[in-house]
Amino acid sequence: MQASQPGTLRLAMLLAAAMLLNACAPIGGGTRSGNTAADQAAQLQLQGQYTAAADAYLRAAAGAANSTERQDYQLRAVDALLQAGDTQRAKAVLAKIERSGLNRPLAERRALAAAGVAMAENKPEQALLLLPQLAPDSPLDVRVRALQLRARADQATGNLFDSVRTRVQLQPLLQNPQAQQENLRATWGTLNGLPADALERLRTAPAPDVLSGWLELAHIVKTSGASADMLNAAIAAWRQRYPNHPADTMLEQLLAQQREFRQRPRHIALLLPLTGTLADAAAAVRDGFLAAYYAQPAAQRKSSIRVYDTGAPNANIWGLYSKAVKDGADFIVGPLDKAAVTTLARGSKLDVPILALNFADATNPNGAPPADNFFQFSLSPEDEARQIAERASLEGLNHAATIVPDGDWGTRLLTAFTQRFQQLGGVVVTQARYNVANSDFSTPIRQMLNLDQSRARYRALRSITGRDIKFETRRRQDVDFVFMAAFPRQARLIAPQLRFYHASGLPVYATSHVYDGTPDPRDDRDMDGVAFCDMPWTLVQGAAESPLHTQIDALWPQSSERFPRLYAFGVDAFDVMPYLRWLRQQPYERYAGETGSLYLDQTNHVHRTLLWARFIDGSADIIQQPVTPKAVTVPGAASGSPGDQPSAPDDTPNDGGGSPHTTPLPAQ
C-alpha cells in the first residue's frame, strides 16, 4: 500500500468500517430469538451503543447452544467493535474464531470481518486480498458489505476506476434511500479524482451503460469550460443518451458538489528559488506548474499567477509571503526549500492558504501544529521506503536484508523502511552500507550475505581435518528479500553483484531512484528482476504521449529528461489545489495525480501511493497486486485474519554519477 497513513485517515477508515455494516444492522440476518443477551445486543447496536452491543454479543456467545451459534455471535461482536472503533479488540475476538469447521456463510462473514479489520488498520491492499469470493446465493447484506469494502479498499489504494466500477455494481443492491444517496455521492467524488484524459480513455463501452454514463458525465463537467449554456447543453445530450441513469436522480446535488470543489484561486503566488543552487530544480517545478495551467481549456484560465524568487540575495520568506498577500494573492504555492517551509509552518496564523512544496521539520519549538490552511506536498523518499515495507509484508516476506548508501539520505530511507517493516511484524536481519563513489560493492554485499563467515568456516574445517574438502560458498538463508536504496549507476552494479554472490533467488525492492525516468533497456538490463515503486508520469504506458507530457518534452527537452519527476510535481501542485479541501473533508478520498494517487493525512501532508514496476529485459514493466498465496476463496481454503499475517520531493536528478548529492536539492 502506501506510506503509513496516520490520524485522520485512520479515523476515516474506522468510520468507513462502521458505514459498511449496513446502517448498523447486524450482518447475516436477525439475531436468534429466545436469547436475551442477543436481543439486547441487537437493540444496543441499533441505538449506536456499539461497545455495549459487542459485550452483549459475547455474553450470548458464551451461552450459545452449539459452535455455529457461538461463532455467529462472535462475528456480530467483531462487527460491533469495528463500529465502535475498537480495532484491537475486534482483532482479538476474530482470532478466537477458528477457520476450520466453519460452514460457508460463517466462513464468508469471517473473511469479511478480517477485511474490515484490515481496513480499520489502514491496510487496504491486505483487505483486498482477504475479501472472499462469494457464492451466488450469499445473503444480500453480505454481498453489499463485500462490495462496499472493495470499493473503499480500491479507492484507498488509488484504484479509482475499479472503485467506481464496484460502486456501480453496488447501487442496485442498496435498499435504504440514504445508503443509495451516499453511494451516488461517493461514486461522483471518486470520479472527481480522475483527470479528464483518463475519463475519456476509460469510456470504452460499445453501447451506453451505467458505468460509461458516469465516466461521460464526469468528462463533460471537467471539460465543458465556464459557460453554463455549454454545460447545460452537454448534460441535456447526456440525458438523452443515458435515460434513467442513477446519477440523474440527484444530478443537481452532484454538480453543486463538483462546482464547490473545482473552484481555483483567482490570484496564485508561486514561491520558488529561481536563483542559487536550487534554480534548475525550481525551474522544472515552475514550468510544470505553468504547463498545467495552460493545459486547461481557455475558458477556465481565470487565475493569475505571479512568481516570487525565494533564492534571491537577502530574500526573507516571511517578507515574500507578506508581499504576495499584499499583491492580492488568495493562494500561495511554495516554497521549495525545507528551511523556508519549516519557518512558515511555525507561524501561528496565515492569512491565505499555502501549499508548501516540501515537508517541514517535525520539530516545532512552540509545540503548536501548523495552521489549518497550511498544506505540505513532497516527493518524499521516506514514503517510498514505507511502501516497499508494506508490499514486502503483503507478499509474505518477513526477513529483510538492506543495502543503502553512506550519508544522511541512506540513513533516512533505512530508518523509514525499518520502522514501517517492524510495525508490520517484519525483521531487518542484516544491514550493509556502501560508498557511492565506488564501483566494486563486493565487500558490503559479502558482509550482508555472510559469505566471509561461510568461507571462514570452510578454512577452519579444512585446517581441522587436514583434507582438501569440496566447498561451495553459501549465502545466509535467514533473509527473504533485499531492500536497496540506490541511483541508476550504483543499482546497475549492485544488482549483478548480488546475483554473482549467490543471491539470485532473493527478490530485490528499490525506491524510484533506481530509474532515471527515461527508458534505457541496454543499460537497465543489468537490473532485471529488481522491483521498484514510481509515479505514473514515468511508468504508465502512453503517459509520455499525453498532450501535456508531449508539450513539456517539446518545450524543455533537456530539462524534462533530467528532471521528469519535478515537472510532474509542478503539474500536480497546480492540479490538486482545488481538491485540497475535498481531500481534507474526505480523508479516504484520492486524487489521481501524475506523481501518484494523492491523499491527505491529519496534519495536511499530501502523500502519494505509487505504482509498481519490475525491470524485465531492461524495460520497466508495471506490475499490479502483490504475488501472495493469502488471497481468500470461500468456500474452500478460508483465509486468516490480519492477525494471522504480518501485518517527497527528493527527486535528485541522476547525471550518471548517481550520487544523491550530485545536484543540490531542498532536503526532503
N, C-alpha and C positions, 0 to 999 in steps of 0.2 A: 504494500500500500504505500503509502506515502509516508512523510515525516510524521513524527509524533504529534497528535492533534489534541491539545490540552483544552481545559476550561470550557469556554462557551460551546465549542464543537462537541465536547463530551456531554454537556448538558443537553444540547440539541439532540444528540443520539439517544439519550435517555428519554427525552420527550417523544422522539420518533418511535422508540420501542413501545412507549405507552400507547401511542396512537394505533400501533399495529394490532392492538388487542381488541380491535373491532368495537370501538365505542364502549370499552370497559366490560363487554360481555365475556364471560368465561369461554374459552375456546373449546370446541369439541362437543357442544351441546349443553344442556342444563345439568345441574347437579342431581345426584341420585336422591330421590325422595326418601324420607324417613331418617335421614342423617341430619341431626340438629346442627352439628358443627358445620357441615357443608352448606346447609341452608343459610346459616348465619354468615358464612364466608361470602356467599354469592351476594347477599344484601350489602355487606360491607364494601365489597368490590364495586358494586353499582353506585354506592354513595361516595366513592373516591377514597375510602379508608383502606388503602392497599396493604399496608403492613399488617394491620389487624386482620384483614382478609386472609393474608398468607398464613398468619398464625392459626387462624381457624381451619384453613385447609389442612395444615399439618396435623392439627388435632384430629380432624376427620380421617386423615391417612393412618394415624396411629390406631384408630379404632376400626379400620376397614376390615371387611369380612374376608377378603382374599387379595392376592398380589395385584391383580388387574385393577381393582378398586383403589388400592393404596397408591399405585403408580399414577392413576388418573388424578387423584387429589394432590399428589406431589407436583405433578406438572402444572396444575392450576395454581399451586403455591408459587412456583417459579414465575409464571406469568404475572401474578400479583406483585411479586418482589421486583420484577422488571419495571412494572408500572410505578412502583414506589421509588425507583432509582437505586435500589439496594442490589447492585450487580454482584458483589462478592457473596452475599448470602444466597442469591439466586443460583450462582455458580456452584456453591457448596451443596445446595439441595439437589441440583441437577446431577451432580457427581454421584449421588447416592442411588440414582435410578439406573439399575443395571440395564445395559443394552440387550444382552442376551435374554431371550424368552419373551420379549415384548411382541404383542400382536401388531399387525400392520398399522392400524390407526394410532396406537400409542407410539410406535416407532416413528411415524411421521411427525407427531406432535413433539416428541423428544428432539428430533433433528431440528425442528423449527425453533424450539426453545434454545437449543445450542447456538443456532444462528442469531437469535435475538440477543443472547449473552455476548456473542462476538461483536455485534453492532454496538451494544452498550459499552463495550471496551474499546471502541474506535478501531475495530479490525474488520472493515468491510470486505476485504479480499477473503479473509477466513470465513466470513458469513456466507459469501457466495459459494464457497466450497462445501459448506455444511448444509446448505439448503437441499431438501430431499427432492427426488423425482416422485411426484405424487401420482397415485393411482387415479384413473378417470372417475371413479366413484367416491373419491375423498370428499368429506363434508365441505360445504360451501365456505364456512368460516375458515377452515384450514387452507383452502385454495386462495382465499382473499388474503390471509395473513402472509402466505408464501410469496404472493405477487407483491404485496406492499414491502416486504423485507427485500426482495430482489430489486425493486425499483429504487429504494433508498441506498442499498449497497452499491448498485451500479452508479448512482449519482455521486456517492461519496468517493468512488474510485475514479471518477472522471469520465465514465462511460455514459455520457449524457444521452446519446441516441438510444442505447439499449434501455436506459431508464424510461425514456418517453415511450418506447415500444411496449414495455411492460405495463405502463400505466394505461395505455390504450386497451390492452387486454383486460386490465383490472376494471375499467369503468363499467361495463355492462353487468359485472358481478355484484356491484355495490347496491345495497337496498336502502341504506339510510341517506336521505337527501343531503344532510350536512356532509357525510363522507363523500358523496358524489361531487359536491362543490369543491371540497378540499382537494380531491384528486384532480379535478379540472384545473384548479389554480396551480397545483404542483406541476402538472404537465406543462402548463404555459410558462411557469417560472423556469423550469428546466430548459425549455426551448429557447428562452431568452439568453441562456448561456452559450448557445451555438452561434457562431458567426454566419453571416449571410451566405458566403460561398459554400459552407458545409450544408446549410439547409437546401440550397439549390442542388448540390451534388447527391444528397441523400434522398431527394424526392424522385424516386425512380419507379414508383408503382405503374404498371402498364395501364391500369384503369383506376379511376378515383376510388380511394378507400379512406378509412378514418385516419390512419397514420399519415398518408400523403396529404390529407386535408390539413392536419395540424402543421406539417412542415411548410406547406404552401402559405398558410395564413401567417405564420411567423416570418416567412421570407417577404411577404407583401408588406408587413408592418415595418420591417427593418430596411426596406429598400424604396419605400414609397415617397420619401422626402418629406418636406414640411407641409406640403399642400394638403389641406383637409379634403378638398374636392377629389384629388387623385386617390387618396386613401379610401374615401367612401366609394368611389367608382370601382376600385380594385376589389373591395370587400363585397360589393354587390355582385360582381362577376364570380367571386369565390363562392358566394351563397348559391348561385345557380349551378356551379359545378359540384358542390357538396351539400345537397339539400338534407336537412335533418341531421347535420353534423353535431356531435355533442358540444362542441365549442360554441355553437350558435346560441345555446340556451343562456349563456352568461357572457356573450361577446363584449358587451359594453363594459362590464366589470374588468374583463381581461385586458381590454385596450386601455382602460384607465390605469391599470397596474403597469402596463407597458409604458405609457406616456410618463408616468411618475418616475420610472427608473431609467428612462433613456434621455432625460434632460442633461445636457452637458453644461458645464460652467460657461459663462459668457466671456470672461476675461481670465486667461490662464497665464500664470507666470512660471517659466521653466528655469530653474536654478541649477546650473551645471558649471564645472571647472573647465572652461574652454581655453584657458591658458595654463601653463605649468605642466607638471609631469603627467597629469591625467587628461590632457587635452584630447589626445587621439581617441581614447575610450569614450570621453564625454561627447565628442563629435558624433560618434556612431549612435549613441543613445539619442542625441538631439535629432539626427537625420531620420532615425526610425520613427521617432515621435511625430515629426513633421510629415513623413511619408504616410503614416496612418491618418493624419488629419486630412491630407489631400486625397486619400483614397475614399473618403466619404462622398456621397452624391453632392453635387454643387449646392443644392437647395438646403442641405443640412450643415454646411460650413458656416455656422453663425458665431463661432467662438473666435476671439482674437488671442494670439499667442505672443508673448514678449519674453525674450531670453535674457537672463542676467548671468554674468560671468562671476562665479564664486572663486575662481582661481586667480583673479586679478590681484596685483600687489595691494596690500593693505585692505583686502576685502574682508568685511565683517558679516557673518551670516545673519545676525540679528538686524544689522543695518540694512542688508539686502532684503530681508523679509519685510521690514517696515516700509522700505521704498516700494516694494511690489504692492503692498496693501494700499499705500498712498496713491500709487498709479492706477488703482482701480481693480486689482486682481481679486477675483472671488474664489480662486482655487490655485494652489501652488504645487508644482511637481518638482521634486528635488529637495535638498541637494543630494549629491552622489557620494561625497566624501564622508566616511564613517564618523570622523570627529565632528563635522558640521551637523550631521544628523543627530548625534548624541547631544550636542548643545541645544538644538531645537526641542528634542524630546524632554529635556529638563525644564522647559518653560511650562508654567502652570496654566497658562491661558493663551489660546491662539484665536485671533480674530477671524481667520479664514481657514478652511481645511487644507491639510498638507498630505500629499502622497510622497513620502521620502523614498529615495531610490537606494536605500541601504538599511541595514538593521543597526539601531543604536546599541551602544554598550549596555549590558544588562544592569550594571551597577548605577544606581542613582543616589547621590549623596543625600538628597532630600527625602528619599523613600517614597516619593509620590509617583504614581503611574503617569504616562504621557496623557495629554489632553484627549478627549473623546474623538475629536476630529483630526487626530494625528495618525495617519496610516503609514506603514512601513513595508516596502516591497524590495526583495533582494533575490538574486540568483544564488542562493545560499548553498555552498558545497556541503555544509552540515546536513541540510535537508536531504541531499542525495545519499550521504553516508547512512542516514537513518532508513531511507527507503531500501537500501541494499540489505540492511539488517532485517527488515520486515520481509523482504522477498525470500531471503535465505531461510528464515524461520518458517514461512509458508511452505517451502519446498522440503521441510523436514530436516534441514541441515542445522545441527546444533553445536558444532565444534569448529571454530574458525582459526585459521592462520592469517596473519595480517602482514602486509609489507607496504610501508609508507615512507616518503622522503624525510630526511632530517629537516628540522626547522619548524616554525610555528604552524605553517599550513598543514603539514603532515600530522602534527600533534592534534590540531583542531578536528581533522577528519577522523583520526583514530579515536579520539575521545567521544565524538558524536556517535560513531559506529558502535563502540564498545558499550556505551551507556544504553543505547536502544536495544542492542542484541542481548544484553544481560536482563533488561526488563522483560524480554520475550522468552527468557529461560535459556538463552544460549551461553556458551563459554568461549572466551578467547583463549585458546590453548597456548599459542606461541606468537611472538611479535618479531618483526625484523624492520630495520631502518636501512636506508641506502643514501648515498651521496649522489645528487642529481647530476653532478659533473662527470661521473664515471660512465664507462661503457660495459664494464665487467661487473655483474652483480652476483657472481658466484658465491662470494663469501657470505653475504646476508642470507641468500637462498639456502645454502648448505646448512647454515646455523638454524634457520627457521624449520627445515625439514629433518634436523638431527642427523644429517649424513655424516658429519665428522664423528659423532659418537658411534655410528654404525661401523665406520672404518676402524675406530679405536678398539672396539670390541673384537673385530677380526684380528688386529695385530696382537691383542692380548691373548686370544685363543691360540694363535699360531706360535706365540712365544711359549705358552704352557705346554702344548703338545709337541712342539718341535717339528711339526709337519706342515707342508705347504697345502693348505686347505682351499678347496674351491670356494670362491667368495663372490657374491654379487651385492653391491651396496643397496640397502633398502631404506626408504624414507620412513618417517614416523607414520603410524597408522591411526593415530587418535585425532585426526582432523578431517572434516567433511568438505571444506572449501577454503578458498583463499580470497580475502578482501584486499584489493590492490588500489592504491592511490598513486596515479602516475599520469604524466603527459605523454603524447604520442611517441616521442623519441625514446623515453625510458620504457614505456609499455611494449614497444616493438622489440626491445632487448630482453625485458624480464620474462615475457610470455614464452619465448623459445627456450630460455634457460630453465624455466620451471619444468618444461617438458623434458629437457635433457637430464635434469636431476630427478627423474622418476616420478614427477607429479602430474603426468599427463592425464591421469584419471580424476584429478581434483577439479571441480568447477571453479572458475575464476570470475569474480564480480568486481566491477570497477565503476567509478564515477564518470560523468560525461567528459572529463578532461582527457581521457584516452583517445577521444575522437575530435579531430580539429574542425569537423562540420562540413568538410569537403570530401566527397568520395575519392579514395586513392587505393584501389584494390591491390596494386602491385606492392606498395609498402605496408598496407594494413593486413596483408595475408599472414604476416608473422603473428598477428593477434587472433588468428582463427580460434573460435571457441570461447573467447572472452565475452561475457555479457556485461552490458552497461546500461545505465539509465540516462535519458537525454530528452530534450524538448521536441515538440512536433516540428518546429521550424527547420531543424536539421535532419529529422528522421522520416517524417511522413512522406510516402511516395506521392509525388505530384505537388508537394508544398513548394518546391523550388520553381514550379511552373505557374504558381498562382500569380495573378496580376501584380499584387503588392511586392511579392518576392522578386519577380522579374524586374519590376521597376527599380527596386533598390539595387539589385545586381548591376543593372544598366547604368544607373547614376553614379554609383560608388563601387566599381568592380574590385579594386584592390582592397579597399577598406572593408567591404562586405565579406570578402573572403577571409580577411584577418580577424574580424570581429563579428561573425554571423550572429552569435547569441546576444550581443549587445544591441544589434539592430532589432532583433526580436523583442528584447527587453524594452526598448523605446516604443515599439508598436503596442505592446501590452500596457505600458504605462499610460498611453493615450486611451486605448480602447476600454480599459477597466474602470476608468474614472466614474462614469455614470452608474456603475454597478456596485460601487463600494458600499453604499447604504443598504442595498439589497443583500449583499453578502453578509453584512453585519446583522441585519434583522433576521436572516435565514441562514444560520451558520452552516447548515448541512448542504447548502447550495454550492454549485461550482460554476465558474466561468471558463469556457473552453478557449484558452489563450494560445498564443504562438509559443510561449515559454513553458506551457504545461496547463494542467487543469487547476485553476486558481481557487483558493478558498481563504477565508479569514479565521484566525484564532481569536481568543477572547481579549487579546491585547492589541488588536487591529494590525497584526502582522499578516501579510499576504504570503501564503505558502503555495508550493506547486506540487502536484502529483505528476510524475513524469512517465514517459513511455519507456519500454524496454527493447533493447536490440542485442543481437549477437553477431560477431564477425564470422561470416561464412564465405570462404573463397575471397577474403579481403573486403567484402561488402557488409555494411551494417544493415542486417535484416531484422525487421521488427518481430518481436515475439510477444505473446499475449499472456494468458494466465500462467501462473507457476505450474511446473510439472510436478504433480503431487499424487500419491495414492490415497489421499484422505478425502476425496470428494465423496459425497453421500449418495447412496442409492437406497431407496426404500420402496418395496421390501427387498430383502436380500442382505447385503452387507451394510448394516446400520453403522453410522459414524459415531464417533465420540463427541463429547462436548469440548468446548475450548479448554476445559480443564485437563483433557486427555492429550493436549498438544502443546508444543512450545508456542506457547502462545505466539546564498544568494548574491549584487552579482559578484561572484568571484570567477568571472569568465575570463581568466587570464589568457591572453592570446598566445598561441603557440607559434614561435618563429623558427622552429626546427631545433632549437636548443632544448625546449621543453621545460625549462625551469619555471616554477611558479613565480619567480621574481624577475624574470627577464624584462618584462614591461610593467612599470608600476601601475597599480590599480588601487582604488579605495579598498581598504581592508573590509572583508565581508564577514 
